[in-house]
Amino acid sequence: MPTVQDYFNAERQGGLLLIAMAVAGVSLAAYLWSTRNAFLAMAWPLVLLGVLQVAIGSTVAWRASGQASSLEQGLRESPGPTAAAELERMNTVNRTFRGIKIAEVAIIVLSLALVLGFPQPGQWSAVGLGLLVEASALLAFDVFAHHRALVYTEWLQKIPH
């Protein structure tokens, strides 16, 4: 079973991984811009979602240590109320993950429709391909993150309230 430190260390690592994914996407976008190839429009979703990834990844990574320290102190001083409050927060996080994964699957379906509906390289098929790459990578990332959150939630539920 995870500890508070295990969970938040993994959260910090996940945030840094999300930033690295953004850097990879923006690097691909820069390559597309520099080569001016038929898939140039793919760069737009890569950059836009990359900015979002950096914002989310930075927030998650930088706040993890403070959250872990605060929770550990709260669990030492008043375990029941602290665990109950953290469990409530994690229930919200888990509901949010379900919604995010549904949205990512919807974007994947839309992107496949664009790629298949416009088979010749061009603006819409390239945008679809960019969305497909980003949404697929984010879905995989979020499946792992959601699993980690569910395991942590299960651990919290075992703390007497």
C-alpha positions as protocol buffer text, in pm:
chain_id: "A"
residue {
  index: 1
  type: MET
  ca { x: 0 y: 0 z: 0 }
}
residue {
  index: 2
  type: PRO
  ca { x: 122 y: 350 z: -74 }
}
residue {
  index: 3
  type: THR
  ca { x: 213 y: 607 z: 184 }
}
residue {
  index: 4
  type: VAL
  ca { x: 143 y: 978 z: 154 }
}
residue {
  index: 5
  type: GLN
  ca { x: 504 y: 1029 z: 42 }
}
residue {
  index: 6
  type: ASP
  ca { x: 478 y: 748 z: -217 }
}
residue {
  index: 7
  type: TYR
  ca { x: 165 y: 896 z: -368 }
}
residue {
  index: 8
  type: PHE
  ca { x: 291 y: 1254 z: -383 }
}
residue {
  index: 9
  type: ASN
  ca { x: 637 y: 1150 z: -509 }
}
residue {
  index: 10
  type: ALA
  ca { x: 460 y: 971 z: -794 }
}
residue {
  index: 11
  type: GLU
  ca { x: 244 y: 1282 z: -848 }
}
residue {
  index: 12
  type: ARG
  ca { x: 558 y: 1497 z: -873 }
}
residue {
  index: 13
  type: GLN
  ca { x: 714 y: 1252 z: -1119 }
}
residue {
  index: 14
  type: GLY
  ca { x: 389 y: 1247 z: -1317 }
}
residue {
  index: 15
  type: GLY
  ca { x: 388 y: 1626 z: -1334 }
}
residue {
  index: 16
  type: LEU
  ca { x: 745 y: 1626 z: -1465 }
}
residue {
  index: 17
  type: LEU
  ca { x: 655 y: 1355 z: -1718 }
}
residue {
  index: 18
  type: LEU
  ca { x: 364 y: 1568 z: -1838 }
}
residue {
  index: 19
  type: ILE
  ca { x: 606 y: 1858 z: -1891 }
}
residue {
  index: 20
  type: ALA
  ca { x: 841 y: 1626 z: -2083 }
}
residue {
  index: 21
  type: MET
  ca { x: 549 y: 1515 z: -2301 }
}
residue {
  index: 22
  type: ALA
  ca { x: 475 y: 1881 z: -2374 }
}
residue {
  index: 23
  type: VAL
  ca { x: 836 y: 1944 z: -2469 }
}
residue {
  index: 24
  type: ALA
  ca { x: 824 y: 1647 z: -2708 }
}
residue {
  index: 25
  type: GLY
  ca { x: 502 y: 1773 z: -2866 }
}
residue {
  index: 26
  type: VAL
  ca { x: 629 y: 2129 z: -2903 }
}
residue {
  index: 27
  type: SER
  ca { x: 956 y: 1994 z: -3048 }
}
residue {
  index: 28
  type: LEU
  ca { x: 756 y: 1804 z: -3309 }
}
residue {
  index: 29
  type: ALA
  ca { x: 559 y: 2122 z: -3380 }
}
residue {
  index: 30
  type: ALA
  ca { x: 885 y: 2316 z: -3426 }
}
residue {
  index: 31
  type: TYR
  ca { x: 1006 y: 2050 z: -3669 }
}
residue {
  index: 32
  type: LEU
  ca { x: 680 y: 2073 z: -3864 }
}
residue {
  index: 33
  type: TRP
  ca { x: 710 y: 2452 z: -3882 }
}
residue {
  index: 34
  type: SER
  ca { x: 1073 y: 2438 z: -3990 }
}
residue {
  index: 35
  type: THR
  ca { x: 1013 y: 2183 z: -4266 }
}
residue {
  index: 36
  type: ARG
  ca { x: 681 y: 2335 z: -4385 }
}
residue {
  index: 37
  type: ASN
  ca { x: 555 y: 1991 z: -4483 }
}
residue {
  index: 38
  type: ALA
  ca { x: 198 y: 1882 z: -4560 }
}
residue {
  index: 39
  type: PHE
  ca { x: 125 y: 1821 z: -4191 }
}
residue {
  index: 40
  type: LEU
  ca { x: 211 y: 2173 z: -4074 }
}
residue {
  index: 41
  type: ALA
  ca { x: -139 y: 2225 z: -3927 }
}
residue {
  index: 42
  type: MET
  ca { x: -66 y: 1937 z: -3688 }
}
residue {
  index: 43
  type: ALA
  ca { x: 155 y: 2180 z: -3499 }
}
residue {
  index: 44
  type: TRP
  ca { x: -138 y: 2383 z: -3362 }
}
residue {
  index: 45
  type: PRO
  ca { x: -290 y: 2112 z: -3138 }
}
residue {
  index: 46
  type: LEU
  ca { x: 60 y: 2005 z: -3034 }
}
residue {
  index: 47
  type: VAL
  ca { x: 146 y: 2356 z: -2915 }
}
residue {
  index: 48
  type: LEU
  ca { x: -193 y: 2438 z: -2761 }
}
residue {
  index: 49
  type: LEU
  ca { x: -217 y: 2114 z: -2568 }
}
residue {
  index: 50
  type: GLY
  ca { x: 155 y: 2140 z: -2484 }
}
residue {
  index: 51
  type: VAL
  ca { x: 94 y: 2473 z: -2310 }
}
residue {
  index: 52
  type: LEU
  ca { x: -189 y: 2311 z: -2113 }
}
residue {
  index: 53
  type: GLN
  ca { x: 34 y: 2016 z: -2023 }
}
residue {
  index: 54
  type: VAL
  ca { x: 309 y: 2247 z: -1894 }
}
residue {
  index: 55
  type: ALA
  ca { x: 59 y: 2440 z: -1682 }
}
residue {
  index: 56
  type: ILE
  ca { x: -93 y: 2126 z: -1531 }
}
residue {
  index: 57
  type: GLY
  ca { x: 236 y: 1940 z: -1495 }
}
residue {
  index: 58
  type: SER
  ca { x: 405 y: 2236 z: -1326 }
}
residue {
  index: 59
  type: THR
  ca { x: 118 y: 2283 z: -1083 }
}
residue {
  index: 60
  type: VAL
  ca { x: 107 y: 1914 z: -989 }
}
residue {
  index: 61
  type: ALA
  ca { x: 486 y: 1878 z: -959 }
}
residue {
  index: 62
  type: TRP
  ca { x: 548 y: 2192 z: -754 }
}
residue {
  index: 63
  type: ARG
  ca { x: 266 y: 2154 z: -505 }
}
residue {
  index: 64
  type: ALA
  ca { x: 322 y: 1784 z: -430 }
}
residue {
  index: 65
  type: SER
  ca { x: 587 y: 1829 z: -159 }
}
residue {
  index: 66
  type: GLY
  ca { x: 383 y: 2084 z: 33 }
}
residue {
  index: 67
  type: GLN
  ca { x: 69 y: 1872 z: 12 }
}
residue {
  index: 68
  type: ALA
  ca { x: 258 y: 1565 z: 135 }
}
residue {
  index: 69
  type: SER
  ca { x: 413 y: 1748 z: 431 }
}
residue {
  index: 70
  type: SER
  ca { x: 83 y: 1905 z: 531 }
}
residue {
  index: 71
  type: LEU
  ca { x: -102 y: 1575 z: 510 }
}
residue {
  index: 72
  type: GLU
  ca { x: 162 y: 1384 z: 706 }
}
residue {
  index: 73
  type: GLN
  ca { x: 145 y: 1643 z: 982 }
}
residue {
  index: 74
  type: GLY
  ca { x: -235 y: 1630 z: 980 }
}
residue {
  index: 75
  type: LEU
  ca { x: -237 y: 1250 z: 992 }
}
residue {
  index: 76
  type: ARG
  ca { x: -3 y: 1257 z: 1294 }
}
residue {
  index: 77
  type: GLU
  ca { x: -202 y: 1522 z: 1483 }
}
residue {
  index: 78
  type: SER
  ca { x: -562 y: 1433 z: 1391 }
}
residue {
  index: 79
  type: PRO
  ca { x: -573 y: 1130 z: 1163 }
}
residue {
  index: 80
  type: GLY
  ca { x: -952 y: 1092 z: 1137 }
}
residue {
  index: 81
  type: PRO
  ca { x: -1047 y: 1441 z: 1021 }
}
residue {
  index: 82
  type: THR
  ca { x: -739 y: 1474 z: 800 }
}
residue {
  index: 83
  type: ALA
  ca { x: -806 y: 1141 z: 629 }
}
residue {
  index: 84
  type: ALA
  ca { x: -1172 y: 1230 z: 584 }
}
residue {
  index: 85
  type: ALA
  ca { x: -1087 y: 1565 z: 423 }
}
residue {
  index: 86
  type: GLU
  ca { x: -824 y: 1405 z: 196 }
}
residue {
  index: 87
  type: LEU
  ca { x: -1067 y: 1127 z: 105 }
}
residue {
  index: 88
  type: GLU
  ca { x: -1326 y: 1387 z: 4 }
}
residue {
  index: 89
  type: ARG
  ca { x: -1064 y: 1563 z: -212 }
}
residue {
  index: 90
  type: MET
  ca { x: -959 y: 1234 z: -372 }
}
residue {
  index: 91
  type: ASN
  ca { x: -1320 y: 1143 z: -450 }
}
residue {
  index: 92
  type: THR
  ca { x: -1343 y: 1469 z: -644 }
}
residue {
  index: 93
  type: VAL
  ca { x: -1011 y: 1392 z: -816 }
}
residue {
  index: 94
  type: ASN
  ca { x: -1136 y: 1046 z: -917 }
}
residue {
  index: 95
  type: ARG
  ca { x: -1463 y: 1186 z: -1058 }
}
residue {
  index: 96
  type: THR
  ca { x: -1262 y: 1442 z: -1251 }
}
residue {
  index: 97
  type: PHE
  ca { x: -1039 y: 1169 z: -1397 }
}
residue {
  index: 98
  type: ARG
  ca { x: -1346 y: 981 z: -1522 }
}
residue {
  index: 99
  type: GLY
  ca { x: -1469 y: 1296 z: -1698 }
}
residue {
  index: 100
  type: ILE
  ca { x: -1127 y: 1374 z: -1842 }
}
residue {
  index: 101
  type: LYS
  ca { x: -1090 y: 1023 z: -1983 }
}
residue {
  index: 102
  type: ILE
  ca { x: -1434 y: 1045 z: -2147 }
}
residue {
  index: 103
  type: ALA
  ca { x: -1335 y: 1380 z: -2303 }
}
residue {
  index: 104
  type: GLU
  ca { x: -1005 y: 1233 z: -2427 }
}
residue {
  index: 105
  type: VAL
  ca { x: -1184 y: 939 z: -2589 }
}
residue {
  index: 106
  type: ALA
  ca { x: -1428 y: 1184 z: -2754 }
}
residue {
  index: 107
  type: ILE
  ca { x: -1133 y: 1384 z: -2890 }
}
residue {
  index: 108
  type: ILE
  ca { x: -976 y: 1062 z: -3019 }
}
residue {
  index: 109
  type: VAL
  ca { x: -1300 y: 976 z: -3201 }
}
residue {
  index: 110
  type: LEU
  ca { x: -1321 y: 1328 z: -3347 }
}
residue {
  index: 111
  type: SER
  ca { x: -957 y: 1316 z: -3452 }
}
residue {
  index: 112
  type: LEU
  ca { x: -1006 y: 979 z: -3623 }
}
residue {
  index: 113
  type: ALA
  ca { x: -1305 y: 1124 z: -3809 }
}
residue {
  index: 114
  type: LEU
  ca { x: -1085 y: 1412 z: -3930 }
}
residue {
  index: 115
  type: VAL
  ca { x: -799 y: 1183 z: -4033 }
}
residue {
  index: 116
  type: LEU
  ca { x: -1030 y: 936 z: -4209 }
}
residue {
  index: 117
  type: GLY
  ca { x: -1267 y: 1199 z: -4348 }
}
residue {
  index: 118
  type: PHE
  ca { x: -985 y: 1400 z: -4506 }
}
residue {
  index: 119
  type: PRO
  ca { x: -743 y: 1129 z: -4624 }
}
residue {
  index: 120
  type: GLN
  ca { x: -518 y: 1362 z: -4826 }
}
residue {
  index: 121
  type: PRO
  ca { x: -259 y: 1550 z: -4623 }
}
residue {
  index: 122
  type: GLY
  ca { x: -405 y: 1889 z: -4552 }
}
residue {
  index: 123
  type: GLN
  ca { x: -518 y: 2120 z: -4278 }
}
residue {
  index: 124
  type: TRP
  ca { x: -803 y: 1914 z: -4128 }
}
residue {
  index: 125
  type: SER
  ca { x: -635 y: 1575 z: -4148 }
}
residue {
  index: 126
  type: ALA
  ca { x: -320 y: 1726 z: -3996 }
}
residue {
  index: 127
  type: VAL
  ca { x: -518 y: 1887 z: -3712 }
}
residue {
  index: 128
  type: GLY
  ca { x: -687 y: 1550 z: -3659 }
}
residue {
  index: 129
  type: LEU
  ca { x: -352 y: 1375 z: -3647 }
}
residue {
  index: 130
  type: GLY
  ca { x: -218 y: 1626 z: -3393 }
}
residue {
  index: 131
  type: LEU
  ca { x: -526 y: 1579 z: -3177 }
}
residue {
  index: 132
  type: LEU
  ca { x: -497 y: 1201 z: -3210 }
}
residue {
  index: 133
  type: VAL
  ca { x: -134 y: 1200 z: -3097 }
}
residue {
  index: 134
  type: GLU
  ca { x: -198 y: 1432 z: -2802 }
}
residue {
  index: 135
  type: ALA
  ca { x: -528 y: 1282 z: -2685 }
}
residue {
  index: 136
  type: SER
  ca { x: -394 y: 926 z: -2707 }
}
residue {
  index: 137
  type: ALA
  ca { x: -82 y: 1014 z: -2508 }
}
residue {
  index: 138
  type: LEU
  ca { x: -288 y: 1203 z: -2250 }
}
residue {
  index: 139
  type: LEU
  ca { x: -536 y: 916 z: -2219 }
}
residue {
  index: 140
  type: ALA
  ca { x: -252 y: 673 z: -2147 }
}
residue {
  index: 141
  type: PHE
  ca { x: -102 y: 919 z: -1897 }
}
residue {
  index: 142
  type: ASP
  ca { x: -438 y: 971 z: -1723 }
}
residue {
  index: 143
  type: VAL
  ca { x: -515 y: 599 z: -1702 }
}
residue {
  index: 144
  type: PHE
  ca { x: -193 y: 555 z: -1502 }
}
residue {
  index: 145
  type: ALA
  ca { x: -258 y: 864 z: -1290 }
}
residue {
  index: 146
  type: HIS
  ca { x: -617 y: 761 z: -1218 }
}
residue {
  index: 147
  type: HIS
  ca { x: -505 y: 413 z: -1113 }
}
residue {
  index: 148
  type: ARG
  ca { x: -252 y: 569 z: -875 }
}
residue {
  index: 149
  type: ALA
  ca { x: -527 y: 792 z: -732 }
}
residue {
  index: 150
  type: LEU
  ca { x: -761 y: 495 z: -683 }
}
residue {
  index: 151
  type: VAL
  ca { x: -494 y: 296 z: -496 }
}
residue {
  index: 152
  type: TYR
  ca { x: -422 y: 599 z: -274 }
}
residue {
  index: 153
  type: THR
  ca { x: -795 y: 649 z: -214 }
}
residue {
  index: 154
  type: GLU
  ca { x: -826 y: 284 z: -109 }
}
residue {
  index: 155
  type: TRP
  ca { x: -539 y: 336 z: 136 }
}
residue {
  index: 156
  type: LEU
  ca { x: -709 y: 648 z: 279 }
}
residue {
  index: 157
  type: GLN
  ca { x: -1034 y: 456 z: 329 }
}
residue {
  index: 158
  type: LYS
  ca { x: -855 y: 218 z: 565 }
}
residue {
  index: 159
  type: ILE
  ca { x: -758 y: 497 z: 804 }
}
residue {
  index: 160
  type: PRO
  ca { x: -1010 y: 506 z: 1091 }
}
residue {
  index: 161
  type: HIS
  ca { x: -1226 y: 820 z: 1079 }
}
